[in-house]
């Protein structure tokens, strides 16, 4: 189940950045690859920590998802954390 959720989240992330690459200099792979690296290192750091690794994984993957919101760069820099919930709410309800 965990693997399926990570895969589903990764697909959502990829699709979101493909559809809205404006924050990534119109290259969706920049933010997508960054999010995959954050996920990789977060999981590595947490190997010896007692925590919910699934929540950590989903959070790490989606940490910049707010940058796919259709807004100007200044707004996205300052408010992408808040916008992340707006962008991912419907997706998260499917997990």
Secondary structure as GFF3:
##gff-version 3
##sequence-region A 1 95
A	DSSP	alpha_helix	2	19	.	.	.	ID=ss1
A	DSSP	three_ten_helix	22	24	.	.	.	ID=ss2
A	DSSP	alpha_helix	28	45	.	.	.	ID=ss3
A	DSSP	three_ten_helix	46	48	.	.	.	ID=ss4
A	DSSP	alpha_helix	53	61	.	.	.	ID=ss5
A	DSSP	three_ten_helix	65	68	.	.	.	ID=ss6
A	DSSP	alpha_helix	73	92	.	.	.	ID=ss7
###
